[in-house]
Amino acid sequence: MDKSNISKPTLRRLPVYLNYLKSLPAETRTISATSVAAALGLNEVQVRKDLSAASKNGGKPKMGYDVEQLKLDLAEFLGYRDTKSAILIGVGRLGGALLSFNGFEECGMHITAAFDNDPNKIGTSIGGVAIYDIRELESFCRTHGILIGIITTSPAEAQALCDKMLKSGLCAIWNFSTAHLEVPEGVIVHNENLAVSLAMISHALEEQFNK
Amino acid sequence: MDKSNISKPTLRRLPVYLNYLKSLPAETRTISATSVAAALGLNEVQVRKDLSAASKNGGKPKMGYDVEQLKLDLAEFLGYRDTKSAILIGVGRLGGALLSFNGFEECGMHITAAFDNDPNKIGTSIGGVAIYDIRELESFCRTHGILIGIITTSPAEAQALCDKMLKSGLCAIWNFSTAHLEVPEGVIVHNENLAVSLAMISHALEEQFNK
């Protein structure tokens, strides 16, 4: 996409389209330019022109636009980068604890969504955070410009999920598993090794006794 | 107690008495020197003499020794200090997650017991760790020489529980609540502020974008 030739009014309307698409019920798979124009009070020809500037996946006759694809294209075009939100993978005990932890907001941070592969968890929520199918990870992260991912799975699953997160556009990983993660240069990994924290406290205690 | 005059054979037997007392069912409130001697294959007079060297709370005629008190006296006399174990207070989501986290053993650490005031939780266990009544905290910690306590309660309750922990002989606190804890000099406090960790990752991301 060539971003240099786009007009300022079009650029201002693109986030409006994206927000409208995000507000649609999940069942809405496709949408026509006519519907978008009607909903936003815009001219249909203008809508087509705007969308074609941001997305090479044009609307198909009688089918309209693929909603998910259009959301992805718009988010990518707009270069959405949300450094204050994170998604979490692995809604076990620790994952659930983090979702219901209400200290994050104090620091202006929040967990936007959680992902799991357990059908009993998908569709439910903890602490107000919805749990999605892991297969929706990439589409969710790209649409919302999420960059931070939290891994709270077992160490055995961690690397594969880390790879999946990077493929989904994430570039900072908060790793609660005890696995060592291999990542390309430039990716931020913060290891939250609770066992090491406890061992450090133990060590500090022993030092104090031996003073 | 004067520890200098105690004979070496007595000193070697004291941990044997303590281990035997710990093995008794919780219902055993009192025990006679006769029973201890019989169980351990020792001479009754010797048992009385040994125990009086370590505990000023002597056995009462027909009543015997108070088991809890004797365990406390023996543990204190022996100067038991366990720097590899911790107890946890507050079995909510985060507390439960830590109890079932099996990474601690890798670092030679473990959580020995958990405490709560919820009758529905007391008497149950998570991850093989028994949950006790918070009122048993001091007796448990002193008997087992526990020095490290983990707080996973709400910030509102944290300071009062921290004070209770210090009164129970603990001298290192791993604080998962967002409360700032006031402690006397010499007490080790390690604040595990998860919100700050997430904010630091966010900050590192922004730095990288602005490079």
Chai-1 contact restraints between the chains, C-beta under 6 A:
chainA,res_idxA,chainB,res_idxB,connection_type,confidence,min_distance_angstrom,max_distance_angstrom,comment,restraint_id
A,T83,B,S202,contact,1.0,0.0,6.0,A-B,restraint_1
A,T83,B,L205,contact,1.0,0.0,6.0,A-B,restraint_2
A,T83,B,E206,contact,1.0,0.0,6.0,A-B,restraint_3
A,K84,B,S202,contact,1.0,0.0,6.0,A-B,restraint_4
A,R93,B,G96,contact,1.0,0.0,6.0,A-B,restraint_5
A,R93,B,A97,contact,1.0,0.0,6.0,A-B,restraint_6
A,R93,B,S100,contact,1.0,0.0,6.0,A-B,restraint_7
A,L94,B,A97,contact,1.0,0.0,6.0,A-B,restraint_8
A,G96,B,R93,contact,1.0,0.0,6.0,A-B,restraint_9
A,A97,B,R93,contact,1.0,0.0,6.0,A-B,restraint_10
A,A97,B,L94,contact,1.0,0.0,6.0,A-B,restraint_11
A,A97,B,A97,contact,1.0,0.0,6.0,A-B,restraint_12
A,S100,B,R93,contact,1.0,0.0,6.0,A-B,restraint_13
A,G103,B,T178,contact,1.0,0.0,6.0,A-B,restraint_14
A,G103,B,A195,contact,1.0,0.0,6.0,A-B,restraint_15
A,F104,B,A195,contact,1.0,0.0,6.0,A-B,restraint_16
A,F104,B,L198,contact,1.0,0.0,6.0,A-B,restraint_17
A,E106,B,A195,contact,1.0,0.0,6.0,A-B,restraint_18
A,C107,B,A195,contact,1.0,0.0,6.0,A-B,restraint_19
A,C107,B,A199,contact,1.0,0.0,6.0,A-B,restraint_20
A,M109,B,L198,contact,1.0,0.0,6.0,A-B,restraint_21
A,M109,B,A199,contact,1.0,0.0,6.0,A-B,restraint_22
A,L147,B,L205,contact,1.0,0.0,6.0,A-B,restraint_23
A,I148,B,I201,contact,1.0,0.0,6.0,A-B,restraint_24
A,A172,B,I201,contact,1.0,0.0,6.0,A-B,restraint_25
A,A172,B,L205,contact,1.0,0.0,6.0,A-B,restraint_26
A,W174,B,I201,contact,1.0,0.0,6.0,A-B,restraint_27
A,T178,B,G103,contact,1.0,0.0,6.0,A-B,restraint_28
A,I188,B,A204,contact,1.0,0.0,6.0,A-B,restraint_29
A,H190,B,I201,contact,1.0,0.0,6.0,A-B,restraint_30
A,A195,B,G103,contact,1.0,0.0,6.0,A-B,restraint_31
A,A195,B,F104,contact,1.0,0.0,6.0,A-B,restraint_32
A,A195,B,E106,contact,1.0,0.0,6.0,A-B,restraint_33
A,A195,B,C107,contact,1.0,0.0,6.0,A-B,restraint_34
A,L198,B,F104,contact,1.0,0.0,6.0,A-B,restraint_35
A,L198,B,M109,contact,1.0,0.0,6.0,A-B,restraint_36
A,A199,B,C107,contact,1.0,0.0,6.0,A-B,restraint_37
A,A199,B,M109,contact,1.0,0.0,6.0,A-B,restraint_38
A,I201,B,I148,contact,1.0,0.0,6.0,A-B,restraint_39
A,I201,B,A172,contact,1.0,0.0,6.0,A-B,restraint_40
A,I201,B,W174,contact,1.0,0.0,6.0,A-B,restraint_41
A,I201,B,H190,contact,1.0,0.0,6.0,A-B,restraint_42
A,S202,B,T83,contact,1.0,0.0,6.0,A-B,restraint_43
A,A204,B,I188,contact,1.0,0.0,6.0,A-B,restraint_44
A,L205,B,T83,contact,1.0,0.0,6.0,A-B,restraint_45
A,L205,B,L147,contact,1.0,0.0,6.0,A-B,restraint_46
A,L205,B,A172,contact,1.0,0.0,6.0,A-B,restraint_47
A,E206,B,T83,contact,1.0,0.0,6.0,A-B,restraint_48
